[in-house]
Amino acid sequence: MPNQKIAGNKLGTIEAVRASLKRGAANANANYIKHVGEDGMVVRFLTEPEEWFGYQEYWDAESKQFVPMVVDEVLPDGVRPSFRYLTCALDTQTDRVVALKLAKTCANLLMIKYEKYGTVLDRNYELDRHGVGLDTTYDVTPCSPTKVNTKKYDLLELDEILEQARRIAEGEDPFDSDTPITMGDADDDDDVDSDAGEMWGEFAVSDLFPAGKYRDDYTEAELLAIGDQGKGELIGVIEDWPNGAGDKRLSVAKLVKQALALQEAADEGDESEEDTSIVLDEDELDDMSMGDLRALADSLEVDHDGLKRAALVEALIEANEE
């Protein structure tokens, strides 16, 4: 791959990881060795989030594979890049170190656990994926802390893996047969638009996200269109408003309601938390997965260890009413 440098880099700090989880961070790409498939997987992370690689990739409809982007690459009209993470992890089923690709939504859930425990290295994590395409969601379930001698495992050179993935995407054979790079398909990611369209509902993406950034004056119809494309983007919108609280794993309807409340408060110059609170109801919580309920409990600082669904729902409602 002469004179081509992958547009990705080690994130370096936790602050950089947090920043990359917002939509404006667009610098990277990749094809990966391992992804969270429909059967899920249990992994042991071998590096903290600041050691992860952030990069962008795009879906090549002709070759039907994801392609890591290179520096200054210009994509064809209608092709949208996706920000991804690459990290070294131990696949506990095979006892093999893999380069694991993470979508933003999955990385967000892992960062919630990092914030809670102060590390992601002290336990195994069960990663599950549900749905396909734009309807993809993830569950991240931490196991009990265990001691593992991770020093006996060699870390992978993630930058080299990204370069090899690019070569494969360009039709070359991988030069290292010991690195089993596999290519993804459109079901492997949570925000790939297989039609590569520029419209979200009746709204142009370029109007919803001018220069790749969130606006602060969305209409309710626009917010609903953004929510229909993926809850993660709507969460990002909310986080950009004063006193935003977009880490709550709520329904699109609740998130739109929160966004409109934040917008109204900002217009009135009132940024109090009282005006932007959300009322949780039991029916809404009953529709959420256990993974989403646990993530919501973490964001509300509710101790959910050992709680079953009914007890967890009751604890969340009580915490939200306080």
N, C-alpha and C positions, 0 to 999 in steps of 0.2 A: 504494500500500500504506500508507494513512494509519495512524499510531499503531502500526505494526508494525515492529519492529527485528529483523533477522536475528540469530539467536543464534550469531554467529561473530565471530572477531577475528583480527588478525595475531598470530602466536605470539610474535614479539618477541625471543626468545632461544633458543639451542640447548637450554638446560635445559628450556624450555617444550615444545620439540619432543620431547625424550626423555620428559618426563612424559606428554605426550599419547599417546605410543605404548603406554602402559599402559592397561588397560581402564577404570580409574577416571576418566580424563579424558573427560568427556562434555559438550561445549559447542560445538555447531555443527550445520550442515546445508547441503545444497545439491543443486541440479541443475547440470549442468556444460555447458561448451562442448565439451570433448574428454575422452575417456576412453581407457584402454588397451584396444583391441578385440582380437578373436581373431586379427587379422592382425598385431598388434604395431605399434610405431612407434619411430622414432628421433627424439630430442628434444635440444635444448640448453637447459638450465635457465638462466633469466635472473636468478634471485634465489636466495640461500642459504636453507636451511630455516627460519631464523628469520623470513623474510619471507613464508613460506607462511601461508595462512589455515586455521585449524582450525574445523570446524563440524560440525553434525549434520544428518542427513537421515533420512527414513523412506520406505518403499515404500507407496504408495497403491494397494491392489489394485483399487479401483474404476476409477480413472483410468489405472492401469497405468503409473505413472511415479514417479520419486523426487521428494520434496518437501523443500525446505530448511525447517528449523524456525525459528520465531521465538522471541523471548525469552518465557519463562513459558508456552510452548505445552504443553498437556496432550494426550497422545496417547490414542487409544481403547485399550481393553483388548486385549491381545494384539499390539499394534503395538510393535515394538522399533526404537529409533533406532540409526543407525550413525555412528560418528565418521569424518570424511573430511577431506582436505586439498585446497586449491585453490592452484595456483601458476601463475605465468607461465612459459611455455616456448615455445621456437621449434620448430615442427613442421618438421623439415628437408626433408620431402618437398614441402611447399607453400611453404616459406620464409615462414610466417605465424605470428605470435604468437597463442597460444591460451591459454585458461584451462584448465589440465589438472587433472582430478580424480584423486586418488590414494587407493587403499584403504590401510588400515593396514599390511597385509603388504607391499605395494609400497614404502610409505614407510619401513618398517623396513629393507628391503634397501638403499634409497638412503642411509639414515643410516649403515649399515655402510661404504658407500663414502665418505661424508662424513668419518667418523672416520679412515678410512685415508688419504685424500688431503688432508684439511683444507679441502676445497671441493667443490662439485658444478658449478662454473662453468667448469672448465678443459677439458672434453671433452664429446662427445656421449654419450648413453646409449641403448642399445637396450632397450626395454621390451616384454616379451612376457607374454601372459596365456594360461593353459591351464585348461580346464574351465569349468564354469558353476556358478552358485549357491554352495552351501556347499563345493563341491569345487574352487573356483577357487584357482589358485596363480599366482605371478608370478615371472618371471626379470628381473633387472636386470643388463645386461652393459655395463660401461664400455668406451668406445672409447679409442684412444690420444689423449693430449692434443693439442689443436690451438688455434691462435689464431683467434678470430672477432671481428669488430668488432660487438659486441652493442649498442654505443651508438646505432647507427642504428635500432634497434627501440624502439618506444614500449611501455612496460609497460601492462597493462590495470588498470583499477580493479576489483579483485576483489570489494570490498564491493558495488559497484553491480551487478556481474554476478550475485551471489547474490540481491540484491533483485529483479532482473529474472526470475531463475529462479523465485522464489517467485510473482511475478505470473503467470507462464505457468502454473504449477501450479494457480493459482486461476482459470484460464480467461481471463486477459487477454492481449492481444497485446503483444509486447515493444515498448517505446516507442523503442528504438534499433534501426533496421533494419540498421545496420552491424555489430551484434553478433549473430552467428549462433548463438544458444543452441540446443542440441539436447537433447532429453529422453532419459533412459535407459530401459532395460527391465530386467527382473529378472536377465538374464544379465550385466549390466554390473558387478555387484559380487560380492565374495567372501564376504559373510556375511549375505546377505538370505535370510530364511526365507520362501519364497513362501506357506507355509501360515500364517505369522504365529502359530505356536503358542507356547505357554508351556512346553512339555515338551521336554527333551533326553533322548531315550530314556525311561526310566521316572522321571526326576527333573525336578522343577519348576525352571525357570530362576531363580525367586525364591529357591529354596533353595540352588541352586548358587552364586549371586552375590547374597547379601543386600545390599540397599542399593547394588547395582551394584559390590560389592567382592569380592575373592577371600577365601576362607576358608583356614585353615591346618590343617584337619582332614578333608580329603577321604578317602573310602574309595577303594579301587582301582576299584570299579564306577563311582563318580562320575567319577573321572579318565578312565576309558575313555569314558564318555558325553560328557564335555567334549571329549576328543580326536576323537571321531566327528563332532562338530559343526564342528570346525575346529582345526587345529594351533595357530593363533595364540593362541586362548584358553588352551590348555594351556601354551604358552610363558609367557603372562602369569602363570598360576598359579605356575609354577616360579620366575619372577623375584621373586615376593613372598616366597619362603622364604629363610632365611639362606643366604648363599653360592649363591644360585640362579644358574644359567647358561642361561637360556632362549633365548639367541640362536643356539644350535646347531640347524641345520636337520635334525632327525632324524625318524625315524618315530614314530608315535603310541606304539607299544610301547616304544621306547627312552625317550621322554619320560615316559611313565607310570612306567617303572622308575626314572628319575631323580627324579621327584616323590616316589615312595614312599621312596626312599633319603634325600632331603632331609627328608621328614617324620619318618622314623625317627630321623635324626640330631638333629633339633630336639627330639624327645621325650626323647632321652637327654641332651640338653644338650651334644652334641658337634657343632660346626660346622666340623670340619676338611674341607678339600677332598678328602682321601684317601677319606673315606667317601661322597662324593657324585660321584665320577668315573664316567664312562661308558666302557665298553669297546666300541670300534667294531669291526665285523667286515666283511670284504670283501663278503659277500653283501648286507649292508645298504647299503653304499656303492654297490654296483653298481646298486641299485634307484633311486638318487637321480639327479635331472637334473643336468646340468653347472652350471646356475645355482645349485642348492642346494649342490653340491660346492664351488663357488667361495666361496659365502657361509660355509660351514663352515670352509673354509681360512682365510678372513679372521678368523673368530672364534678360530681356533687359532693365528693369526699365522704361517700357512704361506705362503711365497712360491709362488704358483701361476702366475705369468706364463709363458705358453708351454707349460705342461704339458698333455698330452693326458690322456684319461680314466684310462688304466691307470696312468700315472705319478702323476697327482694322487691316485688312490685309495691307491697305495703310500705317498706322502708323508704323507697324512692318518693312515694307520695307524701309521706310524713316529712322527709327532708326538704322537699320542695315547698311545703307549706310553712316551714319555719322562717 
